[in-house]
């Protein structure tokens, strides 16, 4: 089981916290402007702890990462090779409907293109409109489960002390309506393994 985090020159501290919390690995995610920091994460892969890299970007750059993320509800992610979209919920709800960022059409397209819906525990923790955000996420969970769209749930922490143990996240996932919270917590590692298998197949074709 791995957690997803956004480091700020504190990768080693994140690794230490992840080990104490019982994770078998961690995924360091960087924004496109900071993609040069991918080298820091690559250097830590020699520690024997499972370390993966992620990049938040609009278009896939030359910089290599294990998982590519898109944020906000912009349709460009469906045209690319992104693996996860997160932080798509709206700030406000409309009178007769929630601005959750997803609908049945998007969920079907995400299922077809194998794009996962990412739920950030840190976004919930830091939200000034937590009740609204929780309602939106719970609606998205129902949609994703109905249309078999993959879901990833992780801390998305920006500081090691904001990480949570797998047991805590699993328990909170049940509150969000996740039918199999433990499987969802393992989804990030599953995405990496799936991509690695696909890369292996591409190499064989060459």
Z-matrix of the N, CA and C atoms (Angstrom, degrees):
N
C 1 1.466
C 2 1.524 1 109.49
N 3 1.332 2 117.20 1 131.86
C 4 1.467 3 120.62 2 -179.20
C 5 1.523 4 110.06 3 -121.56
N 6 1.343 5 115.21 4 154.36
C 7 1.449 6 120.60 5 174.72
C 8 1.520 7 108.98 6 -107.28
N 9 1.334 8 116.39 7 157.65
C 10 1.459 9 122.34 8 179.60
C 11 1.520 10 107.86 9 -112.37
N 12 1.337 11 116.87 10 126.43
C 13 1.469 12 121.02 11 -175.46
C 14 1.524 13 110.71 12 -138.35
N 15 1.337 14 114.95 13 162.66
C 16 1.467 15 121.99 14 178.41
C 17 1.530 16 108.70 15 -117.64
N 18 1.325 17 118.55 16 92.65
C 19 1.465 18 121.05 17 -175.34
C 20 1.528 19 112.81 18 -75.45
N 21 1.323 20 114.20 19 159.27
C 22 1.469 21 121.92 20 175.45
C 23 1.527 22 106.74 21 -136.72
N 24 1.306 23 115.55 22 73.88
C 25 1.471 24 122.84 23 -176.97
C 26 1.529 25 112.10 24 60.89
N 27 1.326 26 116.94 25 27.13
C 28 1.467 27 120.81 26 179.01
C 29 1.530 28 110.94 27 -130.46
N 30 1.323 29 114.61 28 37.62
C 31 1.463 30 120.02 29 -177.84
C 32 1.532 31 112.72 30 -58.96
N 33 1.330 32 117.04 31 -42.57
C 34 1.465 33 120.36 32 -178.20
C 35 1.526 34 111.43 33 -63.66
N 36 1.332 35 116.48 34 -37.81
C 37 1.469 36 120.05 35 178.21
C 38 1.523 37 110.72 36 -65.14
N 39 1.342 38 115.94 37 -37.93
C 40 1.461 39 120.36 38 177.35
C 41 1.537 40 111.04 39 -63.55
N 42 1.319 41 116.13 40 -42.00
C 43 1.464 42 120.38 41 179.93
C 44 1.528 43 110.18 42 -61.88
N 45 1.333 44 116.00 43 -44.80
C 46 1.456 45 120.32 44 179.11
C 47 1.526 46 112.22 45 -60.51
N 48 1.336 47 116.44 46 -42.90
C 49 1.461 48 120.79 47 179.95
C 50 1.525 49 110.77 48 -67.95
N 51 1.332 50 116.74 49 -41.33
C 52 1.466 51 120.80 50 -179.89
C 53 1.522 52 110.95 51 -60.11
N 54 1.317 53 116.59 52 -41.11
C 55 1.468 54 120.50 53 178.79
C 56 1.521 55 110.76 54 -65.21
N 57 1.338 56 116.98 55 -41.80
C 58 1.466 57 120.32 56 -179.11
C 59 1.530 58 111.74 57 -66.27
N 60 1.343 59 116.30 58 -32.01
C 61 1.462 60 120.56 59 -178.92
C 62 1.529 61 112.77 60 -82.22
N 63 1.321 62 116.25 61 -8.56
C 64 1.462 63 119.44 62 176.08
C 65 1.510 64 115.98 63 97.08
N 66 1.332 65 117.86 64 15.67
C 67 1.466 66 120.62 65 177.31
C 68 1.531 67 109.75 66 -80.75
N 69 1.307 68 115.55 67 150.29
C 70 1.463 69 120.47 68 176.67
C 71 1.526 70 111.22 69 -93.10
N 72 1.318 71 116.80 70 -9.69
C 73 1.453 72 120.68 71 179.73
C 74 1.513 73 111.38 72 -168.75
N 75 1.321 74 115.57 73 176.66
C 76 1.465 75 121.16 74 -178.38
C 77 1.524 76 108.92 75 -148.75
N 78 1.324 77 115.80 76 148.52
C 79 1.472 78 120.82 77 177.11
C 80 1.518 79 108.83 78 -116.61
N 81 1.331 80 116.52 79 115.75
C 82 1.456 81 121.94 80 177.75
C 83 1.529 82 109.13 81 -87.22
N 84 1.314 83 116.25 82 122.27
C 85 1.464 84 120.62 83 -178.08
C 86 1.528 85 109.62 84 -110.73
N 87 1.324 86 115.74 85 134.15
C 88 1.462 87 121.94 86 179.51
C 89 1.520 88 109.33 87 -124.88
N 90 1.328 89 115.76 88 150.04
C 91 1.457 90 120.06 89 173.83
C 92 1.524 91 109.16 90 -78.38
N 93 1.293 92 115.79 91 158.59
C 94 1.468 93 121.13 92 -172.79
C 95 1.523 94 112.49 93 -54.85
N 96 1.330 95 117.53 94 -38.44
C 97 1.468 96 120.44 95 -178.95
C 98 1.524 97 112.14 96 -66.87
N 99 1.344 98 116.42 97 -19.98
C 100 1.467 99 120.97 98 -179.36
C 101 1.522 100 112.05 99 -108.48
N 102 1.325 101 116.81 100 21.82
C 103 1.468 102 119.55 101 -174.02
C 104 1.529 103 113.33 102 -62.75
N 105 1.337 104 117.01 103 -19.48
C 106 1.465 105 119.14 104 178.10
C 107 1.535 106 110.72 105 -65.51
N 108 1.334 107 116.39 106 -20.43
C 109 1.464 108 120.09 107 179.12
C 110 1.529 109 112.96 108 -74.32
N 111 1.326 110 117.05 109 -6.24
C 112 1.461 111 120.30 110 175.40
C 113 1.530 112 110.86 111 -57.50
N 114 1.337 113 115.23 112 -28.02
C 115 1.464 114 120.54 113 -179.83
C 116 1.521 115 110.97 114 -62.63
N 117 1.341 116 116.97 115 -36.20
C 118 1.467 117 121.32 116 179.88
C 119 1.524 118 110.35 117 -61.12
N 120 1.317 119 115.32 118 -44.80
C 121 1.458 120 119.93 119 -179.42
C 122 1.519 121 110.84 120 -67.37
N 123 1.335 122 116.53 121 -39.06
C 124 1.459 123 120.37 122 179.62
C 125 1.522 124 110.91 123 -61.80
N 126 1.347 125 116.34 124 -37.25
C 127 1.465 126 120.72 125 -179.51
C 128 1.522 127 111.67 126 -65.75
N 129 1.324 128 117.22 127 -30.85
C 130 1.466 129 121.44 128 -178.85
C 131 1.518 130 112.91 129 -77.15
N 132 1.319 131 117.41 130 -10.50
C 133 1.465 132 120.45 131 -177.77
C 134 1.526 133 111.92 132 -66.85
N 135 1.331 134 117.06 133 -10.11
C 136 1.454 135 120.73 134 179.48
C 137 1.531 136 111.84 135 -82.72
N 138 1.318 137 117.75 136 -4.57
C 139 1.464 138 120.68 137 -176.25
C 140 1.521 139 113.03 138 -76.94
N 141 1.315 140 118.95 139 -11.60
C 142 1.454 141 121.49 140 -178.65
C 143 1.514 142 113.48 141 90.59
N 144 1.316 143 117.49 142 -2.67
C 145 1.463 144 123.33 143 177.64
C 146 1.522 145 107.14 144 -98.12
N 147 1.339 146 117.99 145 139.95
C 148 1.467 147 120.72 146 -177.24
C 149 1.524 148 110.81 147 -67.39
N 150 1.310 149 116.38 148 112.72
C 151 1.463 150 121.84 149 -178.60
C 152 1.522 151 109.31 150 -123.83
N 153 1.333 152 114.67 151 128.44
C 154 1.459 153 121.02 152 178.95
C 155 1.527 154 109.20 153 -122.72
N 156 1.312 155 115.70 154 165.11
C 157 1.459 156 120.12 155 -179.39
C 158 1.520 157 110.67 156 -123.63
N 159 1.318 158 115.36 157 147.83
C 160 1.458 159 121.70 158 177.13
C 161 1.512 160 110.20 159 -134.58
N 162 1.307 161 116.35 160 154.78
C 163 1.460 162 121.33 161 -178.92
C 164 1.521 163 109.53 162 -137.12
N 165 1.339 164 116.23 163 129.16
C 166 1.465 165 121.87 164 174.90
C 167 1.514 166 107.36 165 -91.46
N 168 1.318 167 117.42 166 117.99
C 169 1.460 168 119.87 167 -175.09
C 170 1.524 169 110.50 168 -155.63
N 171 1.319 170 115.52 169 160.67
C 172 1.466 171 120.59 170 175.89
C 173 1.523 172 110.14 171 -87.61
N 174 1.339 173 115.85 172 -47.98
C 175 1.454 174 121.06 173 176.12
C 176 1.518 175 107.92 174 -115.22
N 177 1.311 176 116.15 175 143.03
C 178 1.457 177 118.73 176 -178.67
C 179 1.527 178 110.20 177 -68.16
N 180 1.342 179 117.52 178 118.81
C 181 1.462 180 121.23 179 -178.61
C 182 1.523 181 111.64 180 -83.72
N 183 1.323 182 115.66 181 -178.83
C 184 1.455 183 119.71 182 177.74
C 185 1.527 184 110.98 183 -72.60
N 186 1.340 185 116.05 184 -25.24
C 187 1.463 186 120.01 185 179.00
C 188 1.526 187 109.73 186 -61.00
N 189 1.319 188 116.63 187 130.18
C 190 1.454 189 121.42 188 -176.19
C 191 1.527 190 110.74 189 -87.90
N 192 1.314 191 116.27 190 135.80
C 193 1.458 192 122.34 191 175.69
C 194 1.525 193 107.95 192 -140.33
N 195 1.327 194 115.93 193 159.18
C 196 1.462 195 119.99 194 179.74
C 197 1.524 196 112.00 195 -76.54
N 198 1.340 197 116.53 196 -36.54
C 199 1.462 198 121.50 197 -179.25
C 200 1.527 199 108.94 198 -133.74
N 201 1.327 200 116.88 199 136.47
C 202 1.464 201 121.06 200 177.72
C 203 1.528 202 109.37 201 -108.34
N 204 1.327 203 114.88 202 130.20
C 205 1.458 204 121.90 203 -176.48
C 206 1.526 205 110.91 204 -111.46
N 207 1.313 206 115.27 205 148.87
C 208 1.464 207 122.33 206 170.83
C 209 1.521 208 106.77 207 -126.26
N 210 1.327 209 116.59 208 145.24
C 211 1.462 210 119.27 209 178.63
C 212 1.519 211 109.88 210 -122.88
N 213 1.318 212 115.56 211 157.14
C 214 1.462 213 124.66 212 -176.04
C 215 1.521 214 110.32 213 69.81
N 216 1.315 215 115.17 214 162.78
C 217 1.464 216 119.71 215 -175.44
C 218 1.526 217 110.62 216 -89.86
N 219 1.315 218 115.69 217 73.55
C 220 1.460 219 121.85 218 179.03
C 221 1.525 220 107.66 219 -113.90
N 222 1.336 221 116.37 220 130.54
C 223 1.472 222 119.89 221 -172.88
C 224 1.527 223 113.44 222 -66.91
N 225 1.333 224 117.77 223 -9.58
C 226 1.454 225 119.09 224 -177.26
C 227 1.527 226 111.58 225 -59.34
N 228 1.333 227 117.69 226 -29.15
C 229 1.461 228 120.20 227 -175.88
C 230 1.522 229 111.46 228 -65.87
N 231 1.335 230 117.45 229 -23.43
C 232 1.463 231 120.31 230 178.93
C 233 1.521 232 112.09 231 -77.44
N 234 1.323 233 116.47 232 -15.89
C 235 1.459 234 120.35 233 -179.58
C 236 1.521 235 111.95 234 -91.51
N 237 1.327 236 115.93 235 -19.18
C 238 1.450 237 119.84 236 -176.82
C 239 1.509 238 112.98 237 -97.61
N 240 1.315 239 115.34 238 -155.46
C 241 1.466 240 122.19 239 -178.52
C 242 1.529 241 110.43 240 -113.79
N 243 1.319 242 116.20 241 29.89
C 244 1.456 243 119.60 242 -178.25
C 245 1.526 244 110.88 243 -67.72
N 246 1.325 245 114.19 244 150.44
C 247 1.459 246 120.37 245 -178.45
C 248 1.521 247 112.55 246 -102.73
N 249 1.334 248 116.47 247 -32.65
C 250 1.464 249 121.39 248 -174.81
C 251 1.523 250 110.26 249 -139.86
N 252 1.335 251 116.72 250 138.25
C 253 1.454 252 120.83 251 169.93
C 254 1.522 253 107.38 252 -118.99
N 255 1.343 254 116.42 253 134.74
C 256 1.463 255 120.41 254 -177.33
C 257 1.525 256 109.97 255 -139.26
N 258 1.324 257 116.38 256 172.28
C 259 1.465 258 122.45 257 178.36
C 260 1.529 259 110.79 258 56.53
N 261 1.329 260 116.57 259 44.31
C 262 1.461 261 120.34 260 -176.08
C 263 1.528 262 112.78 261 -99.34
N 264 1.329 263 116.63 262 -9.30
C 265 1.463 264 119.80 263 -175.71
C 266 1.531 265 110.68 264 -69.67
N 267 1.333 266 115.55 265 147.45
C 268 1.461 267 120.98 266 178.86
C 269 1.520 268 111.79 267 -79.92
N 270 1.324 269 116.41 268 163.51
C 271 1.461 270 120.89 269 179.77
C 272 1.525 271 111.92 270 -78.61
N 273 1.329 272 115.22 271 -27.16
C 274 1.466 273 118.55 272 -176.00
C 275 1.521 274 109.74 273 -134.68
N 276 1.311 275 116.03 274 154.20
C 277 1.464 276 121.99 275 173.16
C 278 1.529 277 109.28 276 -96.90
N 279 1.328 278 114.60 277 151.20
C 280 1.458 279 119.21 278 173.97
C 281 1.528 280 108.99 279 -82.72
N 282 1.316 281 117.26 280 173.00
C 283 1.462 282 120.85 281 -176.15
C 284 1.525 283 111.46 282 -61.65
N 285 1.328 284 117.12 283 -43.10
C 286 1.465 285 120.50 284 -173.77
C 287 1.529 286 114.09 285 -110.12
N 288 1.327 287 118.17 286 1.63
C 289 1.455 288 119.07 287 179.38
C 290 1.528 289 110.54 288 -157.52
N 291 1.333 290 115.39 289 158.94
C 292 1.452 291 121.65 290 178.92
C 293 1.524 292 110.47 291 -88.23
N 294 1.337 293 115.75 292 140.86
C 295 1.465 294 121.06 293 175.58
C 296 1.529 295 107.54 294 -90.45
N 297 1.327 296 115.81 295 70.35
C 298 1.468 297 120.43 296 -172.60
C 299 1.525 298 113.04 297 -84.74
N 300 1.328 299 117.45 298 -12.43
C 301 1.460 300 120.75 299 179.03
C 302 1.514 301 114.29 300 90.07
N 303 1.331 302 117.54 301 -13.77
C 304 1.464 303 121.33 302 179.39
C 305 1.520 304 110.78 303 -124.10
N 306 1.321 305 115.05 304 154.63
C 307 1.463 306 121.28 305 171.56
C 308 1.527 307 107.50 306 -144.92
N 309 1.319 308 116.81 307 178.38
C 310 1.458 309 119.74 308 -175.22
C 311 1.523 310 113.13 309 -63.95
N 312 1.342 311 116.66 310 -31.90
C 313 1.473 312 119.81 311 179.97
C 314 1.526 313 110.44 312 -68.61
N 315 1.342 314 116.36 313 -47.01
C 316 1.460 315 120.23 314 179.06
C 317 1.522 316 111.32 315 -62.58
N 318 1.316 317 116.47 316 -40.84
C 319 1.469 318 119.74 317 -179.85
C 320 1.526 319 111.36 318 -62.19
N 321 1.317 320 116.71 319 -40.98
C 322 1.459 321 120.21 320 177.91
C 323 1.529 322 110.98 321 -63.66
N 324 1.344 323 115.88 322 -42.49
C 325 1.465 324 120.19 323 179.47
C 326 1.528 325 110.95 324 -65.91
N 327 1.326 326 116.47 325 -39.87
C 328 1.464 327 120.53 326 178.63
C 329 1.521 328 110.80 327 -64.58
N 330 1.329 329 116.60 328 -38.26
C 331 1.461 330 120.65 329 177.35
C 332 1.529 331 110.55 330 -63.21
N 333 1.320 332 116.75 331 -43.42
C 334 1.465 333 121.18 332 -179.33
C 335 1.524 334 111.84 333 -65.48
N 336 1.338 335 116.38 334 -38.50
C 337 1.466 336 121.10 335 -176.40
C 338 1.522 337 113.01 336 -94.87
N 339 1.339 338 116.14 337 4.85
C 340 1.474 339 122.34 338 177.74
C 341 1.531 340 111.97 339 57.61
N 342 1.316 341 115.63 340 45.23
C 343 1.471 342 122.31 341 174.14
C 344 1.528 343 107.95 342 -101.40
N 345 1.315 344 117.01 343 127.96
C 346 1.458 345 121.44 344 -177.41
C 347 1.528 346 111.84 345 -92.94
N 348 1.315 347 115.45 346 149.74
C 349 1.463 348 122.04 347 174.67
C 350 1.527 349 108.27 348 -91.27
N 351 1.330 350 117.13 349 118.75
C 352 1.454 351 121.94 350 -177.43
C 353 1.523 352 112.12 351 -95.09
N 354 1.329 353 115.97 352 128.44
C 355 1.463 354 121.84 353 176.51
C 356 1.515 355 108.44 354 -106.86
N 357 1.320 356 116.56 355 122.98
C 358 1.459 357 122.61 356 -178.16
C 359 1.524 358 110.54 357 -99.04
N 360 1.347 359 116.54 358 117.06
C 361 1.459 360 119.52 359 176.37
C 362 1.525 361 110.46 360 -66.21
N 363 1.337 362 117.12 361 -35.20
C 364 1.473 363 120.56 362 -179.89
C 365 1.519 364 111.50 363 -63.99
N 366 1.339 365 116.67 364 -36.38
C 367 1.464 366 119.88 365 178.30
C 368 1.521 367 110.22 366 -62.61
N 369 1.332 368 115.85 367 -39.87
C 370 1.467 369 120.24 368 177.70
C 371 1.520 370 110.25 369 -66.73
N 372 1.321 371 115.78 370 -44.59
C 373 1.461 372 122.06 371 -177.15
C 374 1.525 373 111.60 372 -62.50
N 375 1.332 374 117.00 373 -38.29
C 376 1.464 375 121.42 374 -173.81
C 377 1.529 376 113.87 375 -96.39
N 378 1.326 377 117.37 376 -2.26
C 379 1.467 378 120.38 377 -175.25
C 380 1.528 379 112.49 378 -70.78
N 381 1.336 380 115.71 379 137.24
C 382 1.460 381 120.80 380 175.68
C 383 1.521 382 110.93 381 -81.73
N 384 1.336 383 116.17 382 -17.08
C 385 1.473 384 122.13 383 177.51
C 386 1.523 385 108.39 384 -120.99
N 387 1.332 386 114.90 385 61.17
C 388 1.458 387 121.30 386 -171.58
C 389 1.527 388 112.46 387 -62.17
N 390 1.308 389 117.07 388 -40.62
C 391 1.468 390 119.42 389 -178.26
C 392 1.528 391 110.93 390 -64.06
N 393 1.346 392 116.17 391 -39.30
C 394 1.466 393 120.56 392 178.12
C 395 1.529 394 109.92 393 -65.63
N 396 1.327 395 115.74 394 -46.87
C 397 1.463 396 120.21 395 -178.93
C 398 1.523 397 111.65 396 -62.20
N 399 1.320 398 117.11 397 -42.28
C 400 1.460 399 120.59 398 178.81
C 401 1.529 400 111.57 399 -60.92
N 402 1.324 401 116.31 400 -41.21
C 403 1.461 402 120.61 401 178.14
C 404 1.520 403 111.40 402 -62.57
N 405 1.335 404 116.35 403 -40.38
C 406 1.461 405 120.65 404 179.64
C 407 1.532 406 111.25 405 -67.13
N 408 1.329 407 115.84 406 -44.07
C 409 1.461 408 119.75 407 -180.00
C 410 1.528 409 110.88 408 -64.06
N 411 1.317 410 116.70 409 -42.27
C 412 1.469 411 120.32 410 179.70
C 413 1.527 412 110.91 411 -63.28
N 414 1.327 413 116.87 412 -36.00
C 415 1.470 414 120.11 413 176.31
C 416 1.526 415 110.03 414 -66.37
N 417 1.343 416 116.69 415 -42.70
C 418 1.464 417 120.51 416 179.23
C 419 1.527 418 111.53 417 -64.22
N 420 1.318 419 115.96 418 -37.63
C 421 1.469 420 119.90 419 177.82
C 422 1.525 421 110.27 420 -61.06
N 423 1.322 422 116.39 421 -44.23
C 424 1.468 423 119.88 422 178.81
C 425 1.524 424 110.92 423 -61.92
N 426 1.336 425 116.75 424 -42.96
C 427 1.466 426 120.83 425 179.43
C 428 1.525 427 111.30 426 -63.34
N 429 1.334 428 115.56 427 -46.91
C 430 1.468 429 120.14 428 -177.95
C 431 1.522 430 111.17 429 -62.79
N 432 1.325 431 116.63 430 -41.27
C 433 1.460 432 119.52 431 -179.56
C 434 1.521 433 111.34 432 -69.44
N 435 1.323 434 116.77 433 -33.14
C 436 1.465 435 120.55 434 179.13
C 437 1.522 436 110.92 435 -68.53
N 438 1.345 437 116.42 436 -40.21
C 439 1.466 438 120.42 437 -175.81
C 440 1.526 439 112.68 438 -103.43
N 441 1.346 440 116.33 439 14.98
C 442 1.467 441 123.43 440 173.25
C 443 1.528 442 112.46 441 59.34
N 444 1.320 443 115.43 442 36.34
C 445 1.460 444 121.08 443 173.94
C 446 1.522 445 108.66 444 -84.12
N 447 1.322 446 117.46 445 132.99
C 448 1.461 447 120.72 446 -178.36
C 449 1.538 448 110.83 447 -66.24
N 450 1.321 449 115.69 448 145.01
C 451 1.460 450 122.14 449 179.17
C 452 1.524 451 108.93 450 -123.40
N 453 1.333 452 115.69 451 137.39
C 454 1.460 453 122.11 452 174.05
C 455 1.523 454 108.04 453 -120.12
N 456 1.326 455 116.48 454 128.85
C 457 1.459 456 121.42 455 179.54
C 458 1.525 457 108.41 456 -124.15
N 459 1.331 458 116.46 457 122.55
C 460 1.464 459 121.25 458 -178.84
C 461 1.523 460 109.01 459 -150.95
N 462 1.314 461 116.53 460 176.02
C 463 1.470 462 119.27 461 -176.71
C 464 1.527 463 112.23 462 -73.62
N 465 1.337 464 118.07 463 -34.80
C 466 1.470 465 122.62 464 -174.86
C 467 1.534 466 109.59 465 52.31
N 468 1.326 467 116.39 466 35.54
C 469 1.470 468 121.82 467 -174.41
C 470 1.522 469 112.29 468 -72.78
N 471 1.323 470 115.50 469 147.83
C 472 1.456 471 122.24 470 175.97
C 473 1.523 472 111.46 471 -102.62
N 474 1.330 473 116.55 472 -3.17
C 475 1.461 474 121.82 473 176.95
C 476 1.526 475 107.53 474 -145.21
N 477 1.341 476 117.98 475 141.52
C 478 1.465 477 120.39 476 -177.97
C 479 1.528 478 114.38 477 -53.65
N 480 1.329 479 117.61 478 -35.36
C 481 1.461 480 120.16 479 -178.14
C 482 1.532 481 113.06 480 -72.81
N 483 1.325 482 116.89 481 -8.70
C 484 1.459 483 120.48 482 177.29
C 485 1.527 484 112.23 483 -94.71
N 486 1.331 485 115.95 484 -1.06
C 487 1.467 486 119.67 485 175.50
C 488 1.529 487 109.32 486 -71.84
N 489 1.311 488 116.61 487 156.91
C 490 1.455 489 122.12 488 177.05
C 491 1.527 490 109.10 489 -128.69
N 492 1.298 491 116.17 490 153.12
C 493 1.463 492 120.17 491 -178.87
C 494 1.527 493 109.96 492 -69.96
N 495 1.329 494 117.10 493 157.32
C 496 1.469 495 119.74 494 177.10
C 497 1.523 496 112.91 495 -56.46
N 498 1.328 497 117.10 496 -37.65
C 499 1.470 498 120.19 497 -179.97
C 500 1.527 499 111.78 498 -64.30
N 501 1.343 500 116.11 499 -39.91
C 502 1.466 501 120.29 500 178.91
C 503 1.526 502 110.85 501 -65.35
N 504 1.343 503 115.83 502 -43.83
C 505 1.459 504 119.47 503 -179.61
C 506 1.531 505 111.13 504 -67.59
N 507 1.328 506 116.03 505 -37.26
C 508 1.462 507 119.63 506 178.78
C 509 1.528 508 110.50 507 -62.71
N 510 1.331 509 116.32 508 -42.91
C 511 1.465 510 120.70 509 179.81
C 512 1.523 511 110.84 510 -64.75
N 513 1.343 512 116.52 511 -41.09
C 514 1.461 513 119.97 512 179.86
C 515 1.519 514 110.49 513 -70.18
N 516 1.335 515 116.45 514 -32.62
C 517 1.463 516 120.45 515 178.17
C 518 1.512 517 112.08 516 -60.81
N 519 1.332 518 116.25 517 -35.30
C 520 1.466 519 119.55 518 177.81
C 521 1.523 520 110.75 519 -65.25
N 522 1.342 521 116.18 520 -35.40
C 523 1.466 522 120.39 521 177.41
C 524 1.525 523 110.12 522 -64.16
N 525 1.333 524 116.48 523 -35.35
C 526 1.466 525 120.96 524 179.63
C 527 1.532 526 112.04 525 -73.77
N 528 1.325 527 116.72 526 -10.74
C 529 1.465 528 119.91 527 178.33
C 530 1.513 529 114.31 528 99.64
N 531 1.338 530 117.33 529 11.81
C 532 1.455 531 119.87 530 178.75
C 533 1.521 532 110.05 531 -69.57
N 534 1.316 533 116.73 532 124.31
C 535 1.465 534 120.45 533 -177.10
C 536 1.523 535 111.69 534 -68.40
N 537 1.323 536 116.13 535 -38.59
C 538 1.462 537 121.04 536 178.63
C 539 1.521 538 108.01 537 -130.30
N 540 1.328 539 115.79 538 80.22
C 541 1.465 540 121.06 539 -174.32
C 542 1.529 541 111.93 540 -61.06
N 543 1.334 542 117.24 541 -37.42
C 544 1.460 543 120.42 542 -178.66
C 545 1.525 544 110.94 543 -63.83
N 546 1.330 545 116.77 544 -40.92
C 547 1.463 546 121.33 545 178.61
C 548 1.529 547 110.46 546 -64.52
N 549 1.329 548 116.76 547 -38.57
C 550 1.466 549 121.19 548 179.29
C 551 1.522 550 110.54 549 -65.22
N 552 1.335 551 117.09 550 -37.22
C 553 1.460 552 120.53 551 178.58
C 554 1.525 553 111.56 552 -67.26
N 555 1.317 554 116.87 553 -24.88
C 556 1.466 555 121.43 554 177.89
C 557 1.522 556 112.36 555 -89.63
N 558 1.333 557 117.16 556 -2.32
C 559 1.463 558 121.25 557 -173.05
C 560 1.526 559 112.72 558 -65.29
N 561 1.345 560 117.43 559 -35.42
C 562 1.471 561 120.08 560 -178.69
C 563 1.522 562 110.58 561 -62.35
N 564 1.334 563 116.37 562 -44.43
C 565 1.461 564 120.22 563 177.93
C 566 1.519 565 110.51 564 -64.69
N 567 1.332 566 116.34 565 -35.10
C 568 1.459 567 121.02 566 179.28
C 569 1.529 568 111.12 567 -64.93
N 570 1.339 569 116.79 568 -38.55
C 571 1.471 570 121.10 569 178.37
C 572 1.524 571 110.57 570 -62.17
N 573 1.336 572 116.41 571 -43.96
C 574 1.467 573 121.15 572 179.74
C 575 1.523 574 110.55 573 -62.13
N 576 1.332 575 117.09 574 -47.25
C 577 1.465 576 121.11 575 -178.91
C 578 1.527 577 111.42 576 -62.54
N 579 1.337 578 116.35 577 -39.61
C 580 1.464 579 120.76 578 178.98
C 581 1.519 580 110.64 579 -62.69
N 582 1.335 581 115.99 580 -43.17
C 583 1.464 582 119.98 581 179.44
C 584 1.519 583 111.50 582 -66.11
N 585 1.336 584 117.04 583 -39.95
C 586 1.453 585 120.39 584 -179.95
C 587 1.525 586 110.57 585 -64.02
N 588 1.344 587 116.44 586 -38.94
C 589 1.473 588 119.41 587 176.76
C 590 1.518 589 110.76 588 -63.68
N 591 1.350 590 116.57 589 -40.23
C 592 1.453 591 120.86 590 -179.32
C 593 1.524 592 111.04 591 -66.33
N 594 1.352 593 115.75 592 -40.08
C 595 1.470 594 119.81 593 177.77
C 596 1.536 595 109.74 594 -62.33
N 597 1.336 596 115.98 595 -39.78
C 598 1.458 597 120.14 596 178.07
C 599 1.518 598 111.92 597 -62.01
N 600 1.320 599 116.73 598 -40.14
C 601 1.471 600 121.00 599 178.27
C 602 1.528 601 109.97 600 -65.01
N 603 1.345 602 117.38 601 -41.63
C 604 1.457 603 121.23 602 179.94
C 605 1.522 604 110.67 603 -63.00
N 606 1.339 605 117.13 604 -38.84
C 607 1.464 606 121.21 605 179.28
C 608 1.524 607 109.43 606 -65.35
N 609 1.328 608 116.92 607 -40.30
C 610 1.462 609 120.92 608 179.47
C 611 1.516 610 111.07 609 -62.22
N 612 1.345 611 115.52 610 -38.06
C 613 1.479 612 119.02 611 179.77
C 614 1.524 613 110.94 612 -64.89
N 615 1.354 614 115.90 613 -37.34
C 616 1.458 615 120.82 614 179.83
C 617 1.542 616 110.24 615 -66.61
